[in-house]
Amino acid sequence: MLVNTHKLKTAFLLLIIGAMISPLQAEEWSLQQCIDTAQVKNKMLQISQNSVAIGEQRHKEAVAGLIMLMGCPLHWQKALLPNGKMGWLG
């Protein structure tokens, strides 16, 4: 079986040149870019942040419920919950 050596050499040469050029085109990132990208793309980090936010909201709701159960006067409730915030509790 005859092989066209000219085509084989050309293909091999193009392969070598392509392998040499591709690392040169790689983008260099700073450490901060790597960290930022990891934080954006990391699904577990996003899930954890959402879990923390849910926990904080549930805490606020529980404290508000306790204040109501304790029968605090309305002016105390307003002092403890100004604008929906927990004051010294949150």
Buried (B, 14 or more C-beta within 10 A) or exposed (E): EEEEEEEEEEEEEEEEEEEEEEEEEEEEEEEEEEEEEEEEEEEEEEEEEEEEEEEEEEEBEEBBEEBEEEEBEEEEBEEBBEEEEBEEEE
